[in-house]
Amino acid sequence: MAAMTEIALRQRVLPVATVLAVVAVLWYAGAVGLNAAGAIERVLTPRGPWTFSDLVSATLAMERPVLPAPHQVAADLWSSIVDWPLDSPRNLLYHAAVTAESTLVGFVLGTLLGMVLAAAIVHSRTLDRALLPWIVASQTVPVLAIAPIVLVILGSLGFSGLAPKAAIAMYLCFFPVTVAMVQGLRAPQRIETELMHTYAASRAQAFWLLRLPSALPFLFPSLRVAIAAGLVGAMVAELPTGAQAGLGARLLTGSYYGNTVGIWSALVLSALLGLGLTGAVAGVERLALRTRRRASAGRPGMHK
């Protein structure tokens, strides 16, 4: 049993570790190559003769590098988290919490909107023809173009702070949920729908007892995509507002002052936040599908 667990662990950890190692090597090589010109001009030439090892050391220790090295990003991220209180604007976790809040609100709203639209499309051929093309067309508009429009409109209505960012996150979240739910709600076979008609089930009963359970395997993968898209939307919404908090605001501040290390620290933390959010959705998925399987397995025994 222990051997099987070790083999399974290796199969999971080894590919991830290999990819991380390759990325780290390429990252360090890119840092040396992109920072070389600046290191030669600003650091090495004033000192006099230099060697290749001096060049590598200088490129990996520049204060304002073109591409910071991984250890510089890790040190800046650690310093931001450890050296400042959690409620300090200098702590990246504070900004991550602000972005996560708008992401989660937009994700919940987008999921609800997507499910309502999918149910309407499935139950009405007219809405299917009228809504679905516009839903698809809505995603062809770049979020960078629509974000200022949404912010201006909601601002004129008196909404500011969380609401505009959540609205833009919702805009990116609802589409994958809608498309997946339409496919999932149409997944039941004809014999299953005819059986529901035989039992004289209403549309609402057929929806809750047949269509919605059949849509769960389609819903949860779309939720993982949606919450990642919602995170992007929340960060993009923080850019045109000049927000003082949030990972998008940190990216904007870093670009203003040429703090490339700070920019990359915010990027890395946003990636970790995205992994955490999608991992949470995946955990809910496993729990829901396991509960569904147990309920399905228990049904035959109930009829004995």
SVG drawing of the C-alpha trace seen along z (x, -y; Angstrom):
<svg xmlns="http://www.w3.org/2000/svg" viewBox="-49 -60 89 66">
<polyline fill="none" stroke="black" stroke-width="0.4" points="0.0,0.0 2.8,-2.4 4.6,-1.5 1.4,-2.3 1.0,-5.6 4.6,-6.5 4.2,-5.6 1.1,-7.7 2.8,-10.6 5.7,-10.4 3.3,-10.4 1.7,-13.6 4.8,-15.4 7.4,-14.5 5.7,-16.1 5.0,-19.3 8.5,-19.5 10.0,-18.9 7.9,-21.7 8.9,-24.1 12.6,-23.2 12.4,-23.9 10.6,-27.2 13.1,-28.3 16.1,-27.5 14.4,-29.4 13.5,-32.3 17.1,-32.6 18.5,-32.5 16.0,-35.1 16.9,-37.3 20.6,-37.1 20.0,-37.8 17.5,-40.7 19.4,-42.4 22.9,-42.1 22.9,-45.4 21.8,-47.4 24.3,-45.5 27.2,-46.2 26.3,-49.9 25.4,-50.8 27.3,-48.3 30.3,-46.6 31.7,-49.3 32.3,-51.8 34.2,-49.1 36.7,-48.3 37.5,-44.8 34.9,-42.1 34.3,-38.4 31.2,-36.4 30.6,-35.4 30.6,-39.1 28.0,-39.6 25.8,-36.8 26.0,-38.1 25.3,-41.6 22.3,-40.7 20.7,-38.7 21.2,-41.4 20.0,-44.6 17.8,-47.0 15.5,-47.7 15.9,-44.8 14.1,-44.4 13.3,-40.8 13.8,-40.1 15.3,-36.7 13.1,-34.2 14.9,-34.6 14.4,-38.4 10.6,-37.9 10.5,-35.4 12.4,-37.7 10.2,-40.6 7.0,-38.6 8.2,-37.1 9.3,-40.6 5.9,-42.0 4.0,-39.3 6.3,-39.0 7.5,-42.6 4.1,-44.3 0.8,-43.8 -2.0,-42.1 -4.1,-45.2 -1.2,-47.3 -1.3,-48.5 2.3,-47.3 1.3,-43.7 0.4,-41.8 -2.0,-39.6 -4.1,-42.6 -4.3,-43.4 -5.0,-39.7 -7.9,-39.7 -9.4,-42.9 -9.1,-41.3 -10.4,-37.9 -13.5,-39.6 -14.6,-41.2 -13.7,-38.0 -15.9,-35.8 -18.8,-38.3 -18.6,-38.4 -18.2,-34.6 -21.4,-34.0 -23.4,-36.6 -22.0,-35.3 -22.8,-31.7 -26.4,-32.5 -26.8,-34.6 -25.3,-31.8 -27.6,-29.1 -30.7,-31.3 -29.9,-32.0 -29.1,-28.3 -32.4,-27.2 -34.3,-29.8 -32.5,-28.8 -33.1,-25.1 -36.8,-25.5 -37.6,-28.1 -36.6,-27.6 -37.3,-31.3 -34.8,-32.4 -32.4,-29.8 -32.4,-31.6 -32.6,-35.1 -30.1,-34.9 -27.4,-32.4 -25.9,-34.3 -25.8,-37.6 -24.2,-35.7 -21.5,-34.5 -21.0,-37.9 -20.7,-39.5 -17.4,-37.7 -15.8,-39.2 -15.7,-42.6 -12.3,-43.0 -12.7,-43.4 -10.2,-46.3 -12.6,-48.1 -15.8,-47.4 -14.3,-48.0 -14.2,-51.8 -17.7,-51.9 -19.1,-49.7 -17.2,-51.8 -18.6,-55.1 -22.2,-53.8 -22.2,-52.3 -20.4,-55.4 -23.1,-57.6 -25.7,-55.4 -23.8,-55.8 -22.1,-52.5 -18.4,-52.5 -15.8,-50.3 -16.7,-46.7 -19.7,-46.8 -18.0,-47.8 -15.2,-45.3 -17.7,-42.5 -19.8,-43.5 -16.8,-43.1 -15.8,-39.8 -19.4,-38.6 -19.2,-39.6 -16.3,-37.1 -17.8,-34.5 -21.3,-34.0 -20.3,-32.9 -18.6,-29.6 -21.3,-28.7 -24.1,-29.5 -22.5,-27.4 -21.7,-24.4 -25.1,-24.4 -26.9,-24.5 -25.0,-21.5 -25.5,-19.8 -29.2,-20.5 -29.6,-18.9 -27.5,-15.9 -30.4,-13.5 -31.2,-11.0 -34.6,-10.9 -35.6,-7.7 -35.0,-9.5 -37.1,-12.5 -39.9,-10.3 -39.8,-8.4 -40.4,-11.7 -43.4,-12.4 -44.7,-8.9 -44.6,-9.8 -46.5,-13.0 -43.6,-15.1 -43.9,-18.8 -41.2,-20.9 -39.9,-22.0 -39.7,-18.4 -38.0,-17.2 -35.5,-20.1 -34.6,-19.4 -34.7,-15.6 -33.3,-14.9 -31.7,-17.8 -29.9,-19.5 -28.2,-16.3 -27.2,-15.5 -25.6,-18.9 -23.3,-18.7 -20.4,-17.1 -20.6,-19.9 -21.1,-22.7 -18.1,-22.2 -15.4,-22.3 -17.0,-25.6 -16.9,-26.9 -13.1,-26.4 -12.8,-28.3 -15.2,-31.0 -13.5,-31.8 -10.1,-32.1 -11.7,-34.4 -13.4,-36.4 -10.0,-36.9 -8.7,-38.4 -11.8,-40.6 -11.4,-41.9 -7.8,-42.8 -8.5,-44.5 -11.3,-46.5 -8.8,-47.9 -6.6,-49.4 -8.8,-52.2 -10.2,-53.2 -6.8,-54.0 -7.8,-51.8 -5.6,-52.1 -6.1,-48.4 -6.0,-45.2 -3.5,-43.2 -4.4,-45.2 -3.6,-48.4 -0.2,-47.0 0.5,-46.2 -0.4,-49.8 1.7,-51.3 4.7,-49.2 4.4,-50.3 4.3,-53.9 7.5,-53.7 9.3,-51.2 9.3,-48.6 9.5,-45.5 10.2,-43.3 7.0,-44.5 5.1,-43.9 6.3,-40.3 5.5,-39.7 1.9,-40.8 1.8,-38.6 3.1,-35.5 0.6,-36.1 -2.3,-36.5 -1.3,-33.2 -1.2,-31.5 -4.6,-33.1 -6.0,-31.7 -4.7,-28.3 -6.2,-28.5 -9.6,-29.6 -9.8,-26.9 -8.6,-24.3 -11.4,-25.3 -13.9,-24.8 -12.4,-21.5 -12.8,-20.4 -16.4,-21.3 -16.8,-19.4 -15.3,-16.2 -17.6,-16.5 -20.7,-17.1 -20.1,-14.3 -19.2,-11.9 -22.4,-12.8 -24.3,-12.3 -22.8,-8.9 -23.6,-7.8 -27.2,-8.9 -27.5,-7.1 -26.0,-3.9 -28.5,-4.1 -31.6,-4.4 -31.9,-0.7 -31.8,0.4 -34.6,-2.0 -36.9,-0.2 -36.3,3.3"/>
</svg>
